[in-house]
């Protein structure tokens, strides 16, 4: 099928949640934990970037800078 375009159907579903009070509290708890983890990872990466930038101003060579922190979820889980 050279030169032809394949078109597909995109189907979407919308669901309304009607949680109980206990479920709503669990949702809030999970969202809070996710936000805490995000902020922790952001602070770790920013502190590492700031440290490396400060070391560069001291004239430290690239090979002697603080080890960079990976930004992936896998890397941050191991930090």
GISUL-V919174 format. One record per helix or strand of 2 or more residues. SS is the DSSP state (alpha for helix, beta for strand). FROM is the first residue (numbers start at 1). TO is the last residue. Records with the same first field share a line. If there is no record, write none. Layout:
# GISUL-V919174
SS=FROM-TO ; FROM-TO
This chain:
# GISUL-V919174
alpha=21-57 ; 62-64 ; 73-78
